[in-house]
Amino acid sequence: MNFIKCVEIFVSHKKSHRARHSLREIYLNANKILCIVEDNNMKDLLNEGMINDLSKDHEFTRIMLDNGTTVSIVGGVEQTLEKVT
């Protein structure tokens, strides 16, 4: 198996209309990745101030796995592709 180390961004707590996002390290099996796309939704949340602790120049990638799970990670598509290939 070929695992890659990533930093996932996820909703850790929802309070009324404002969700709290957190970061954690995860390891993904590169052989299970079906699709890698830019995550514009996370970028919009960052620009709107909904995500703390990250600078505005961060990029995000959404990864779809073969079991239908979707994961949002910190880092651009090109950066992610370099890890996978």
Buried (B, 14 or more C-beta within 10 A) or exposed (E): EEEBEBEBBBEEEEEEEEBEBEBEEBEBEBEBBEEBEBBEEBBEBBEEEEBEEBEEEBBBBBBBBEEEEEBBBBBBBEEBEEBEE
